[in-house]
Amino acid sequence: MKTEKNNLNDQNRIVINVADSVYYSLYSDGINKRTKKSKNSVYRLFYGEIPKELDAQIAYQKLSELDSLVLSKSDKILDSLKWSHFKRWDGAKAFEEEIIYYHGFPKNEKFKPY
């Protein structure tokens, strides 16, 4: 696992890269995840309870053990650096999926954080 701090469109983010197959991006207003397994999608951390009656347009993915581990460690890292302007995990239980490539991942596109 490695972390890096990027500046994208004047917005700071921290990227956590796990085995070049999962990227977690921490922003001031949210946390995203991308995986090589689901290149067409981006997952946004969802705060609150998952609705009992699920909307067909919104898919939720419960946090895996890896997600929980990475996110809890990210809070500790942010605390140790005294960086309070990034969104925290705060015990969220799921990611909300958004499809960003409806017709498949572009052939010439490099898999990278979102």
Residue pairs with C-beta under 8 A, 6 or more apart in sequence:
1 16
1 17
1 18
1 19
1 70
2 16
2 17
3 14
3 15
3 16
3 17
3 77
4 14
4 15
4 17
5 12
5 13
5 14
5 15
6 12
6 13
6 14
6 15
6 113
7 13
11 27
11 28
12 27
12 28
12 85
12 86
13 25
13 26
13 27
13 113
14 25
14 26
14 74
14 78
14 86
15 23
15 24
15 25
15 26
15 113
16 23
16 24
16 25
16 26
16 70
16 74
17 23
17 113
18 24
18 66
18 70
20 36
21 35
21 36
21 37
22 33
22 34
22 35
22 36
22 66
23 33
23 34
23 35
23 112
23 113
23 114
24 31
24 32
24 33
24 70
24 71
24 74
25 31
25 32
25 33
25 34
25 113
25 114
26 74
26 78
26 86
26 87
27 86
27 87
28 85
28 86
28 87
29 87
30 44
30 45
30 87
31 44
31 45
31 71
31 87
31 89
32 42
32 43
32 44
32 45
32 113
32 114
33 42
33 43
33 45
33 67
33 95
34 41
34 42
34 43
34 111
34 112
34 113
34 114
35 41
35 43
36 111
38 97
39 101
39 105
39 111
40 99
40 100
40 101
40 102
40 104
40 105
41 97
41 98
41 99
41 100
42 97
42 98
42 100
42 114
43 61
43 95
43 96
43 97
43 98
44 95
44 96
44 98
45 71
45 87
45 89
45 92
45 94
45 95
45 96
46 60
46 92
46 93
46 94
46 95
46 96
47 90
47 92
49 93
50 60
50 62
50 93
50 94
54 60
58 96
58 97
59 96
59 97
60 94
60 95
60 96
60 97
61 94
61 95
61 97
62 93
62 94
63 71
63 92
63 93
63 94
63 95
67 95
71 89
71 92
72 89
74 89
75 88
75 89
78 84
78 86
78 88
100 114
105 111
